[in-house]
Structures are given as C-alpha cells and as structure tokens.
C-alpha cells in the first residue's frame, strides 16, 4: 500500500474512519465483536490477506492434516506478506481457536502487521505480550481442528459481519478494527487526518467549557476563525 497512506492511518482512530466511510454510504465496515489482546500498541495498518474456515468435517480434519505443508492455515502463516494483516473468517465461532501463540509468533517475526479473527485465539496470554497487534472475540483453548476446517486463501470473506476483499486496508486501534475498501484508502486517509485535527480542536474547546452546539458541527460563525488560529499555534 501507499507508504504515505499507511503513515496517515497510523495516526487516526477507527471512530473517525467509520464516520468518513459513513459519509460515502459504507455503514458495515467495522468488524463486530473483536477486541485487541494488546491494546497499548500503535495502530495496526496493512492490506488484508485472508483465510477462510468452514465447519470441520471430522474425517477430513484430524490432527494428521498438519503434516501436510499445503494445509491452508500453515500456508497462510508462511505466505501472508510482511506489512499485511491476516484476516480470518471463523464464522463468528470462538468455541475453537482460529490460531495459537506459535503461529501468531511466526507471523510476528516475519513482519506481518497484525492478525484479526472473528473467532478466538488459544495461548491468548502469550499473544497479549507480543509486539504485533492481534484481535479476537475471546480466548479459546480448543484446537481449530475441533470446529474449523481451513479451506481457502486470499479470497473475499466476511469477518465479524464486515466484507473483506484481499488488498482492502485494515486499520485497528484500541477500540476495534475497520476495513477500508482498497480504492478509497488514499482519500479516506487524507480526510481522516483533517477530521482528526478538527476533532482535537473541538475536544479542547469542550474541555474548556464550550457547548457542542454550533461547534460540532461548526455552524457558529466564529468557529472557523478560532480553528484556524488554533491550528496555526499547534503547527497542524
């Protein structure tokens, strides 16, 4: 992805990005019911590389399948590009893990930007200590083979009710994860940066005692002048 766009998205919130997408009629891009294991990290930003699970069929999903080097889950861990985000469609089923600490560690040392599942992770206390962002619904100790059969790589998926196409730009913060359609990423990043500057100004005004009426949105005639002066003093 565009390095300048990545840099801009590192400094904006998923809430601001939700509003920017809402203005364009995109209302379902926030991945529902996933939370960060390590919320103190910087934003997670990168293009989506996807893995899809289907319900496991027991005769095809025994422990021996992991001996196959072409197993889609193992391939995903070895081929997800550095700087990308691995997004897993686990059908919103956290009764068995989507992955565990060893596989997430492999992604981290390979330079992957993060991992998201609408299911759960096993070894979650270990993953919470990693320096790579990871998002899931809740901890889940059972192996993925219990319920999930890895079936497809890098095709369109649903994750937490959000549509995810390979190459879409994924942004995660302490609040959650949003999916930006790839063709909109540059303009959304530009708009979100501008929105963030204005929102920081508004926050300061509100904390100083000003009403939000006429300020947010800025309909009072003095707001534009006050904002311009504040922006100049802040160097933003």
C-alpha positions in Angstrom: 0.0 0.0 0.0 1.0 3.7 -0.3 3.5 4.3 2.4 2.2 7.9 3.0 -1.3 6.5 3.4 -0.1 3.9 5.9 1.6 6.7 7.9 -1.6 8.8 8.0 -3.7 5.8 9.1 -1.3 5.1 11.9 -2.4 8.4 13.5 -6.2 8.3 13.2 -8.9 6.4 15.1 -11.3 3.8 13.8 -14.1 6.0 15.0 -13.0 8.8 12.7 -12.6 6.3 9.8 -16.1 5.0 10.5 -17.5 8.5 10.0 -15.5 9.1 6.8 -16.8 5.8 5.4 -20.4 6.6 6.6 -20.3 9.8 4.5 -19.8 7.6 1.5 -22.6 5.3 2.3 -20.5 2.5 3.7 -22.0 1.5 7.1 -20.8 -2.0 7.7 -17.1 -1.8 7.5 -16.4 -2.1 11.3 -15.6 -5.7 12.3 -18.1 -6.6 15.0 -17.2 -8.1 18.4 -13.5 -8.3 18.1 -11.1 -6.8 20.7 -7.4 -6.2 20.9 -5.4 -8.6 23.1 -2.6 -6.0 23.3 -4.4 -2.6 23.3 -1.4 -0.5 24.2 0.3 -1.0 20.8 0.3 1.6 17.9 -2.4 1.3 15.3 -2.4 -1.8 13.1 -2.4 -0.9 9.4 -2.0 -3.1 6.4 -3.6 -4.6 3.4 -5.8 -7.7 4.0 -4.6 -11.2 3.3 -7.5 -13.6 4.1 -8.0 -17.1 5.4 -11.4 -18.7 5.4 -12.6 -21.6 7.6 -15.7 -23.7 7.0 -17.3 -26.1 9.5 -15.0 -29.0 10.1 -15.8 -32.5 8.8 -14.3 -34.9 11.2 -13.0 -37.5 8.7 -11.1 -34.7 6.9 -9.9 -32.7 9.8 -7.8 -35.0 12.1 -4.6 -34.0 13.7 -2.6 -35.5 10.8 -3.6 -32.8 8.4 -1.0 -30.5 9.9 1.7 -32.8 8.4 0.6 -31.5 5.0 2.8 -28.5 4.1 0.0 -27.3 1.8 -2.5 -27.0 4.7 -4.1 -23.6 4.2 -3.7 -22.4 7.7 0.1 -23.2 7.6 0.4 -21.7 4.1 -1.3 -18.5 5.4 1.2 -18.2 8.2 4.2 -18.7 5.8 2.9 -16.6 2.9 1.0 -13.6 4.4 3.2 -10.8 3.1 5.2 -8.6 5.5 3.2 -5.5 6.3 -0.1 -7.2 5.6 -2.8 -8.1 8.1 -4.0 -11.7 8.2 -7.8 -11.6 8.5 -9.6 -14.9 9.4 -13.2 -15.8 8.7 -14.1 -18.1 11.6 -17.8 -17.7 11.1 -18.0 -15.8 14.4 -17.5 -19.1 16.2 -15.0 -18.8 19.1 -15.7 -22.3 20.5 -12.4 -23.4 18.9 -9.3 -21.4 18.3 -8.5 -19.7 14.9 -4.8 -20.0 15.7 -2.4 -20.1 18.7 0.6 -18.5 20.1 3.2 -20.3 18.0 1.6 -19.4 14.7 1.0 -15.8 15.7 4.6 -15.6 16.8 5.7 -16.8 13.3 3.6 -14.1 11.7 5.2 -11.5 14.0 8.8 -12.5 13.3 8.0 -12.5 9.5 7.0 -8.8 9.8 3.2 -9.2 9.3 1.4 -6.1 10.5 -1.3 -7.9 12.6 -3.9 -10.6 12.8 -7.7 -10.5 13.2 -10.3 -13.2 13.6 -14.0 -13.1 14.4 -13.3 -16.3 16.5 -10.8 -16.8 19.3 -7.1 -17.5 19.9 -5.6 -20.1 22.1 -2.4 -19.2 24.1 -4.0 -15.7 24.4 -2.0 -14.7 27.5 1.2 -15.2 25.4 -0.2 -13.4 22.3 -1.1 -10.5 24.6 2.6 -10.0 25.3 3.6 -9.9 21.6 4.5 -6.6 19.8 2.2 -7.4 16.9 -1.4 -6.4 17.2 -3.9 -9.2 17.5 -7.7 -9.0 17.6 -10.2 -11.7 18.5 -13.6 -12.3 20.1 -12.4 -14.1 23.2 -9.9 -16.7 24.4 -10.4 -20.2 23.2 -8.2 -23.2 24.2 -9.5 -26.0 21.8 -7.5 -26.5 18.7 -9.0 -25.1 15.5 -9.4 -28.6 14.1 -12.2 -29.2 16.6 -14.6 -27.0 14.7 -12.8 -25.2 11.8 -11.5 -26.6 8.6 -9.2 -24.2 6.7 -10.5 -24.2 3.2 -9.4 -21.0 1.2 -6.8 -18.3 1.0 -6.9 -14.7 -0.2 -10.5 -14.7 -1.4 -13.3 -12.4 -0.3 -14.6 -13.3 3.2 -16.8 -12.0 5.9 -15.2 -11.2 9.3 -17.4 -10.0 12.1 -20.2 -9.2 9.5 -17.8 -6.9 7.6 -17.0 -7.7 4.0 -13.2 -8.1 3.4 -11.6 -8.3 0.0 -8.0 -9.1 -0.4 -6.0 -5.9 -0.5 -8.6 -3.9 1.4 -6.8 -1.7 4.0 -7.3 -2.9 7.6 -6.9 -0.5 10.5 -7.1 -1.5 14.1 -6.8 0.6 17.3 -7.7 0.1 21.0 -11.4 0.3 20.0 -11.5 -2.3 17.2 -10.9 -2.9 13.5 -12.2 -1.3 10.4 -12.0 -2.4 6.7 -11.3 0.4 4.1 -12.0 -0.6 0.5 -8.7 -0.5 -1.3 -9.7 2.0 -3.9 -10.8 4.5 -1.2 -7.8 4.2 1.1 -5.8 7.2 0.0 -8.7 9.7 0.1 -10.1 8.3 3.3 -6.7 8.6 5.0 -6.4 12.3 3.8 -9.9 13.1 5.1 -9.4 11.3 8.4 -6.3 13.3 9.1 -8.2 16.5 8.6 -11.1 15.3 10.7 -8.7 14.4 13.5 -7.2 17.8 13.6 -10.6 19.4 13.8 -11.8 16.9 16.4 -8.7 17.6 18.6 -9.6 21.3 18.5 -13.2 20.6 19.4 -12.2 18.4 22.3 -10.0 21.2 23.7 -12.9 23.6 23.3 -15.3 21.3 25.1 -12.9 20.6 27.9 -12.6 24.4 28.3 -16.4 24.6 28.8 -17.8 25.4 25.4 -21.1 23.9 24.3 -21.0 21.4 21.4 -24.0 23.4 19.8 -22.6 25.4 16.9 -19.2 23.9 17.4 -19.7 20.3 16.4 -20.7 20.5 13.6 -19.2 24.0 13.1 -22.2 26.2 12.4 -21.3 29.2 14.7 -19.6 32.0 12.6 -16.6 32.3 15.0 -15.6 28.6 14.8 -13.7 28.7 11.5 -11.5 31.6 12.7 -10.9 30.1 16.1 -9.9 26.8 14.5 -7.5 28.4 12.0 -5.8 30.3 14.8 -5.6 27.2 17.0 -4.2 25.2 14.1 -1.5 27.7 13.4 -0.4 27.8 17.0 -0.3 23.9 17.1 1.6 23.6 13.9 -1.0 21.4 12.4 
